[in-house]
Amino acid sequence: MSDKRQMKSAARLYAVQALFQMEVSGQTTQAVETEFETYRFGATYEGDEMAEGDSKTFRALVDRAVNEQARIDQMTDRALVAKWPIDRIDPTLRALFRAAGAELVAAETPPKVVITEFVDIAKAFFPEGREPKFVNAVLDHMAREAQPEKF
């Protein structure tokens, strides 16, 4: 994988983590973006070096997820089963759907690439669970709504 692609993939993961952190801590967009770029990108934790993230991708996803949250949450709600509105799902999944939704509404990356990338992130967070399949189904529905011309 090229360095640029790897940095974009890392930026997506960091965006999910940042959105999760903002929800649980109430931090502002500015504070969480600065913290991640200063302390998380390329940091070493317990001997494991974290990937360097692409700042432009990271900020675009976080900013769009925040600015278009109502639209993205509505898209997510329509993709979820009626009994499971977005506020009832796992906060990690909620952050993932917001970050992925931000990339889908931007329509700069092919939807299948966005889906694959965020399913991989779901696998990282839920290696043993059924969540990656669930994420794939929800994101497919969201992608078809956001970019119907691509299907």
Secondary structure, 3 states (H helix, E strand, C coil): CCHHHHHHHHHHHHHHHHHHHHHHHCCCHHHHHHHHHHHHCCCEECCEECCCCCHHHHHHHHHHHHHCHHHHHHHHHHHCCCCCCHHHCCHHHHHHHHHHHHHHHHCCCCHHHHHHHHHHHHHHHCCCCCHHHHHHHHHHHHHHHHCHHHC
